[in-house]
Amino acid sequence: MVDYSISTRGIVTSEPKDGRPSWSLQDLKVREPKEDELLVRVVASGVCHTDLVISMAPPEMGNYPKVLGHEGSGIVEKVGSKISHAKDGDFVLLSFDYCGKDSCYNCSSETPGYCPEFMMLNIACHPAIFQGQDGSATAGHFFGQSSFANYAIVKGTSALNVTGSVNEEELKLFAPFGCGFQTGAGAVTELANATGKDQIAVFGLGGVGMVALMAAKIRGCRTIIAVDRVQSRLEVAKSVGATHTIDTSGFQNLEEDLARAIKDISPLGTNISIDTTGVLDIVKAGVQALSPRGQMILIGIMYGLTLPVDLSDLLASGKSIRGCIEGNVKPQKFIPQMIQWYREGKLPIEKLIKHYPVDNFEQALGDMHTGATIKPILLW
């Protein structure tokens, strides 16, 4: 019999209604941690676009009701018998789960975002982690954490111990390092391996895109183009590294107008283009505006979309189109690097963040949707 002895509050995601996510803050119980898990008192949870996308999954795929949240930070309350890298009272940043087997090519190559078990471990929430007030099962372990709760059962692989290097106030700032921020930074520094010779365009200026701009500045890219339709975000982009901005809000033909605007700035095309929007016409424009041997890196979620590609052009130009999961990084190595960049003033994430008490989560979602807030973080 499962022991649901720990009281918590959590944002429960139910089946979508009227084409919109259905979230509600509820009183819950959470079970005790197993041998490879930790009980974490969550301090802060970043809100990511992925949380909204998964909230819209059809009922047959959604495993509703469930608790989402995958950019958590907090303090360890209890550890399972097989956990050796953390103890009660330690500070942790939470990231994604992976199998970690020596026999897994990608885990052993320090690119665990491509672990064959990634979808099962991170997207397919596990049943009966939480219990509703009526005794009903509520799924959890989203990205090994489900940190939209003030107490979360966290997989050992998902927890990075930052005790001694991060204080409690910084836990509230660094929560998004576990997904969105490491994705944007890693796409530039690890996957694209940008250098001072490169000209780079970033499409979409949410948290992922903004940190990609910061990483491009860290790498010294000679041209850094920020693309969005929200003027306030373009202004922030200038302050974090963009050398040029493109406002797409007035474009009549998004694909052609955007490709032309990029070429006006970089006549030979960009060496690196990063899409965080998932908008097909933007991706087409990005490919069209690549220089020979340029890389088009896809981060935005595009379920079911097909990109028509002239293969002879790829052959002749050496262009590449690449997917990017979690920045192509191992969190245990890359998150400390991001913390160091922050300490050096190279990663000014405070310009992107706004904190909200968890009771105001609906305001956080609304501000994220309108662009008023770039990266909302919920405080528990």
Residue pairs with C-beta under 8 A, 6 or more apart in sequence:
2 31
2 128
2 131
3 31
3 32
4 29
4 30
4 31
4 130
4 131
5 29
5 31
5 32
6 29
6 30
6 31
6 32
6 39
6 151
7 27
7 28
7 29
7 151
8 27
8 28
8 29
8 30
8 130
8 149
8 150
8 151
8 152
9 25
9 26
9 27
9 28
9 149
9 150
9 358
9 380
10 25
10 26
10 28
10 30
10 67
10 130
10 138
10 146
10 148
10 149
10 150
11 23
11 24
11 25
11 26
11 67
11 68
11 69
11 148
11 149
11 358
11 361
12 23
12 24
12 25
12 26
12 28
12 65
12 66
12 67
12 132
12 138
13 21
13 22
13 23
13 54
13 55
13 62
13 64
13 65
13 66
13 67
13 68
14 22
14 23
14 24
14 64
14 65
15 22
15 59
15 62
15 64
16 22
16 55
16 56
16 57
19 56
21 52
21 55
21 56
22 55
23 55
23 361
23 362
23 365
25 358
25 359
25 361
26 132
26 133
27 133
28 67
28 130
28 131
28 132
28 133
28 138
28 149
29 130
29 131
30 39
30 129
30 130
30 131
30 140
30 149
30 151
30 152
30 153
31 128
31 129
31 130
31 131
31 153
32 39
32 78
33 39
33 78
33 79
33 80
33 153
33 154
34 80
34 153
35 80
35 81
35 82
35 83
36 80
36 82
36 83
36 155
36 156
37 79
37 80
37 83
37 153
37 154
37 155
37 156
38 76
38 77
38 78
38 79
38 80
38 83
38 86
38 92
38 153
38 154
38 156
38 159
39 76
39 77
39 78
39 79
39 151
39 152
39 153
39 154
40 72
40 74
40 75
40 76
40 77
40 92
40 94
40 145
40 147
40 151
40 152
40 153
40 154
40 159
41 74
41 75
41 76
41 77
41 150
41 151
41 380
42 69
42 72
42 73
42 74
42 147
42 149
42 150
42 151
42 152
42 380
43 73
43 74
43 75
43 168
43 171
43 172
43 175
43 379
43 380
44 72
44 73
44 74
44 171
44 172
44 175
44 355
44 377
44 378
44 379
44 380
45 69
45 71
45 72
45 73
45 147
45 148
45 175
45 358
45 377
45 378
45 380
46 71
46 72
46 175
46 176
46 178
46 179
46 180
46 207
46 375
46 376
46 377
46 378
47 71
47 361
47 364
47 365
47 368
47 375
47 376
47 377
47 378
48 70
48 71
48 176
48 179
48 180
48 207
49 206
49 301
50 70
50 179
50 301
51 68
51 69
51 70
51 148
52 365
53 301
54 62
54 68
54 123
54 142
55 68
63 124
63 125
63 127
63 139
64 139
65 132
65 136
65 138
65 139
66 125
66 138
66 139
66 140
66 142
66 146
67 125
67 129
67 130
67 138
67 139
67 140
67 142
67 146
67 148
67 149
67 152
68 125
68 142
68 146
68 148
69 142
69 145
69 146
69 147
69 148
69 149
69 152
70 94
70 96
70 122
70 142
70 143
70 145
70 146
70 147
70 178
70 179
71 94
71 147
71 175
71 176
71 177
71 178
71 179
71 180
71 377
72 93
72 94
72 145
72 147
72 152
72 154
72 175
72 178
73 91
73 92
73 93
73 94
73 147
73 171
73 172
73 174
73 175
73 178
74 91
74 92
74 94
74 147
74 152
74 171
75 89
75 90
75 91
75 92
75 168
75 171
76 86
76 87
76 88
76 89
76 90
76 91
76 92
76 159
77 88
77 151
78 88
79 86
79 87
79 88
80 156
82 156
83 156
85 156
85 159
85 161
86 92
86 156
86 159
86 161
86 163
89 163
90 161
90 163
91 161
91 162
91 163
91 166
91 167
91 168
91 171
92 154
92 159
92 160
92 161
92 162
93 159
93 160
93 162
93 166
93 171
93 174
93 175
93 177
93 178
93 335
94 143
94 144
94 145
94 147
94 152
94 154
94 158
94 159
94 160
94 175
94 178
95 143
95 144
95 158
95 160
95 177
95 178
95 179
95 182
95 326
95 331
95 335
96 112
96 113
96 118
96 121
96 122
96 143
96 144
96 158
96 178
96 179
96 326
96 331
97 121
97 122
97 141
97 143
97 144
97 145
97 155
97 157
97 158
98 104
98 107
98 112
98 113
98 115
98 117
98 118
98 121
98 157
99 107
99 112
99 115
99 116
99 117
99 121
100 107
100 112
100 157
101 107
101 108
102 108
104 112
104 115
104 116
104 117
106 112
106 113
106 114
106 115
106 116
107 115
110 329
110 330
110 333
111 328
111 329
111 330
112 118
112 326
112 330
113 325
113 326
113 327
113 328
113 329
114 325
115 121
118 325
121 141
121 144
121 155
122 142
122 143
122 144
123 142
123 143
125 139
125 140
125 141
125 142
125 146
126 139
126 140
126 141
127 137
127 139
128 137
128 138
128 139
129 138
129 139
129 140
129 141
129 146
129 153
130 137
130 138
130 139
130 140
130 146
130 149
131 137
131 138
132 138
140 146
140 149
140 152
140 153
141 153
141 155
143 158
143 179
144 154
144 155
144 157
144 158
145 152
145 154
145 155
145 158
146 152
146 153
147 154
147 175
148 378
149 380
150 358
150 380
158 178
160 178
160 331
160 332
160 335
162 174
162 335
162 336
162 339
165 336
165 339
166 174
166 339
172 355
172 377
172 379
173 349
173 350
173 353
173 377
174 335
174 339
174 342
175 377
176 207
176 349
176 353
176 375
176 377
177 331
177 335
177 338
177 339
178 331
178 335
179 326
180 206
180 207
180 208
180 211
180 375
181 207
181 208
181 211
181 338
181 349
182 326
182 327
182 329
182 331
182 334
182 335
182 338
183 208
183 211
183 299
183 324
183 325
183 326
183 327
184 207
184 208
184 209
184 210
184 211
184 212
184 214
184 215
184 274
184 276
184 299
184 327
185 211
185 212
185 214
185 215
185 327
185 334
185 338
185 341
185 347
186 215
186 324
186 326
186 327
186 328
186 329
186 334
187 208
187 212
187 215
187 274
187 297
187 299
187 324
187 327
187 328
188 194
188 200
188 212
188 215
188 216
188 219
188 272
188 274
189 215
189 218
189 219
190 327
190 328
190 329
190 334
191 297
191 322
191 324
191 327
191 328
192 198
192 200
192 272
192 274
192 295
192 297
194 200
194 215
194 216
194 219
194 221
194 271
194 272
195 219
195 220
195 221
196 219
196 220
196 221
196 222
197 222
197 271
198 216
198 219
198 221
198 222
198 223
198 271
198 272
199 221
199 222
199 223
199 225
199 266
199 269
199 270
199 271
199 272
199 291
200 216
200 221
200 223
200 224
200 225
200 270
200 271
200 272
200 273
200 274
201 225
201 226
201 227
201 262
201 266
201 270
201 272
201 273
201 274
201 286
201 289
202 209
202 212
202 213
202 216
202 224
202 225
202 226
202 227
202 242
202 273
202 274
202 276
203 209
203 227
203 228
203 273
203 274
203 275
203 276
203 277
203 279
203 282
203 283
203 286
203 300
204 227
204 228
204 275
204 276
204 277
204 282
204 300
205 213
205 226
205 227
205 228
205 230
205 233
205 234
205 236
205 237
205 374
206 276
206 374
206 375
207 352
207 374
207 375
208 276
208 299
209 226
209 228
209 274
209 276
210 233
210 236
210 237
210 240
210 351
210 352
210 374
210 375
211 347
211 349
211 352
212 274
212 276
213 224
213 226
213 237
213 240
213 241
213 242
214 240
214 241
214 341
214 346
214 347
214 348
214 349
216 224
216 241
217 224
217 240
217 241
217 346
218 341
218 346
218 347
221 272
223 243
223 244
223 265
223 266
223 270
224 241
224 242
224 243
224 244
225 242
225 243
225 244
225 245
225 246
225 262
225 265
225 266
225 270
226 234
226 237
226 238
226 242
226 244
226 245
226 246
227 245
227 246
227 248
227 258
227 282
228 234
228 237
228 245
228 246
228 247
228 248
229 247
229 248
229 249
230 249
230 371
231 247
231 249
232 371
232 372
233 371
233 374
234 242
234 245
234 247
236 351
236 352
236 374
237 245
238 245
239 348
239 351
240 348
240 351
240 352
244 265
246 258
246 261
246 262
246 265
248 254
248 257
248 258
248 282
251 257
251 258
254 279
254 281
254 282
254 285
255 281
255 282
255 284
255 285
255 288
256 285
258 281
258 282
258 285
258 286
258 289
259 284
259 285
259 286
259 288
259 289
262 269
262 270
262 285
262 286
262 289
263 269
263 289
266 289
266 291
268 291
269 289
269 290
269 291
269 292
269 294
270 286
270 289
270 290
270 291
270 294
271 290
271 291
271 293
271 294
271 295
272 294
272 295
272 297
273 286
273 287
273 289
273 290
273 294
273 295
273 296
273 297
274 297
274 299
274 324
275 282
275 283
275 286
275 296
275 297
275 298
275 299
275 300
276 299
276 300
277 300
278 300
278 301
278 302
278 305
279 300
280 302
280 305
280 307
283 296
283 298
283 300
283 302
283 307
284 307
286 296
287 296
287 307
287 309
287 319
287 321
290 296
290 317
290 319
292 317
292 318
292 319
293 317
293 318
293 319
293 320
294 317
294 319
294 320
295 319
295 320
295 321
295 322
296 319
296 320
296 321
296 322
297 322
297 323
297 324
298 321
298 322
298 323
298 324
299 324
307 321
309 321
313 319
314 320
314 321
327 334
338 347
341 347
342 348
342 349
349 375
352 374
352 375
353 374
353 375
353 376
353 377
354 364
354 367
354 373
354 374
354 375
354 376
354 377
355 376
355 377
355 378
355 379
356 363
356 364
356 376
356 377
356 378
356 379
357 378
357 379
358 378
358 379
358 380
361 378
364 373
364 376
364 378
365 376
366 372
367 373
367 376
368 374
368 376
